[in-house]
């Protein structure tokens, strides 16, 4: 089985397209449609990477990212913020909460897949493959 990716997004159309693209590229995909479920799934399943929307019900993506990155058990999981929020302040806040990358919607699936590959490679090298 491929690497596990947690996709946290509340837009069903985006979830369907991204999930199909990830599965088509050999990834195992878990989906959460709100921040609290995303946070719980991340802690329970320990995915290899998280794709996280910012504007989520119950708990926003910034908060989810911050909570995971401040916990040593999950801090090493790469997080891609995946959002339509394009302001510099949004990107800066993403960096402050520890996101590894920031991808804008609408997105290019090749850019998303390349960033996933890059972050998974960095994680493998950084953790000694464990």
Backbone torsions as a table, in degrees:
resi	resn	phi	psi	omega
1	UNK	NA	144.2	-179.0
2	UNK	-73.8	-176.9	178.2
3	UNK	-63.5	147.8	179.9
4	UNK	-89.7	128.0	176.9
5	UNK	-121.4	131.2	175.3
6	UNK	-98.4	121.4	177.4
7	UNK	-105.7	118.0	-178.9
8	UNK	-115.5	104.4	-177.9
9	UNK	-156.6	143.1	-177.5
10	UNK	-101.8	6.9	178.7
11	UNK	-100.3	106.3	-174.3
12	UNK	-54.4	-37.8	-179.9
13	UNK	-64.8	-43.2	179.4
14	UNK	-66.5	-44.4	178.8
15	UNK	-56.4	-46.7	-177.6
16	UNK	-61.3	-45.6	-177.6
17	UNK	-68.5	-47.8	-178.0
18	UNK	-66.8	-43.2	179.9
19	UNK	-60.3	-44.6	179.5
20	UNK	-63.0	-41.6	-179.3
21	UNK	-65.4	-43.0	-179.8
22	UNK	-65.7	-46.6	179.4
23	UNK	-61.9	-38.2	177.9
24	UNK	-63.9	-19.6	178.2
25	UNK	-104.0	16.3	171.6
26	UNK	88.8	8.8	179.5
27	UNK	-90.1	147.7	170.4
28	UNK	-88.0	130.8	-173.7
29	UNK	-120.5	132.0	171.6
30	UNK	-113.8	146.5	-177.4
31	UNK	-126.5	137.8	171.0
32	UNK	-129.4	144.2	-176.7
33	UNK	-110.2	7.5	172.8
34	UNK	-149.3	164.5	-174.9
35	UNK	-63.6	-39.8	-178.2
36	UNK	-66.4	-46.4	178.1
37	UNK	-62.4	-39.9	178.0
38	UNK	-60.1	-45.2	179.3
39	UNK	-62.9	-45.5	179.6
40	UNK	-62.9	-43.7	179.5
41	UNK	-64.4	-40.5	179.5
42	UNK	-59.7	-43.3	-178.6
43	UNK	-71.4	-37.3	-177.0
44	UNK	-76.5	-44.8	-172.4
45	UNK	-94.5	-18.9	-178.1
46	UNK	46.7	65.6	-178.6
47	UNK	-64.8	163.1	177.9
48	UNK	-76.5	-22.3	-178.6
49	UNK	-161.1	151.1	179.1
50	UNK	-124.7	131.3	171.3
51	UNK	-106.5	117.5	-166.2
52	UNK	-126.4	116.9	173.9
53	UNK	-71.0	154.1	178.8
54	UNK	-88.7	-41.4	-175.4
55	UNK	-93.4	92.2	-175.8
56	UNK	-123.0	151.2	172.2
57	UNK	-69.3	155.1	173.0
58	UNK	73.4	-44.8	-179.3
59	UNK	-155.1	122.5	-175.8
60	UNK	-74.3	164.7	-175.7
61	UNK	-61.8	-34.4	177.4
62	UNK	-59.5	-45.3	-177.3
63	UNK	-66.8	-43.5	178.3
64	UNK	-59.2	-47.8	-179.6
65	UNK	-60.4	-47.8	-179.0
66	UNK	-60.0	-45.7	-179.1
67	UNK	-62.7	-40.4	179.7
68	UNK	-70.7	-43.0	-176.2
69	UNK	-71.4	-23.0	178.9
70	UNK	-85.6	-7.6	-179.2
71	UNK	-104.0	116.3	-175.7
72	UNK	-56.2	-25.4	-179.8
73	UNK	-69.5	-24.7	-175.0
74	UNK	-122.6	-4.0	-174.2
75	UNK	-59.6	-26.7	-177.3
76	UNK	-81.7	-6.1	179.7
77	UNK	-76.7	120.1	178.3
78	UNK	-65.8	138.9	179.6
79	UNK	-124.3	125.3	173.7
80	UNK	-103.0	118.8	173.0
81	UNK	-79.1	130.7	-169.9
82	UNK	-127.3	102.7	-166.8
83	UNK	-153.9	161.4	173.8
84	UNK	-91.3	-4.6	-179.3
85	UNK	-78.2	112.1	-169.7
86	UNK	-108.0	1.6	-176.5
87	UNK	-71.3	150.3	178.7
88	UNK	-58.3	-36.5	179.0
89	UNK	-61.2	-37.5	179.2
90	UNK	-64.3	-44.2	-179.9
91	UNK	-65.4	-42.5	180.0
92	UNK	-62.3	-43.3	178.4
93	UNK	-63.0	-38.8	176.3
94	UNK	-58.6	-42.7	177.6
95	UNK	-65.5	-41.3	-178.3
96	UNK	-62.7	-34.4	-179.6
97	UNK	-86.8	0.7	171.2
98	UNK	98.7	11.7	179.7
99	UNK	-61.8	144.7	-179.8
100	UNK	-86.6	-23.5	-179.3
101	UNK	-157.5	164.7	-176.9
102	UNK	-138.8	114.4	-179.8
103	UNK	-119.6	129.8	-176.2
104	UNK	-84.9	142.8	167.7
105	UNK	-95.8	143.5	-7.3
106	UNK	-64.5	150.3	-171.5
107	UNK	-120.5	161.9	173.7
108	UNK	-97.9	120.9	-175.5
109	UNK	-61.1	-30.9	178.5
110	UNK	-67.2	-37.5	177.8
111	UNK	-65.3	-44.3	179.3
112	UNK	-62.3	-47.7	-179.6
113	UNK	-63.3	-39.0	178.9
114	UNK	-64.8	-41.2	-179.7
115	UNK	-67.1	-40.0	176.6
116	UNK	-59.2	-49.5	-179.7
117	UNK	-58.2	-46.0	-179.2
118	UNK	-60.0	-47.8	-178.1
119	UNK	-67.3	-37.8	178.1
120	UNK	-66.7	-37.5	176.9
121	UNK	-64.9	-44.4	179.1
122	UNK	-60.8	-41.7	-178.8
123	UNK	-65.1	-41.6	-179.9
124	UNK	-63.0	-45.0	179.2
125	UNK	-66.1	-44.7	-177.2
126	UNK	-66.8	-27.0	-176.2
127	UNK	-104.2	5.7	-178.8
128	UNK	71.4	20.9	177.2
129	UNK	83.2	4.6	-177.5
130	UNK	-85.1	NA	NA
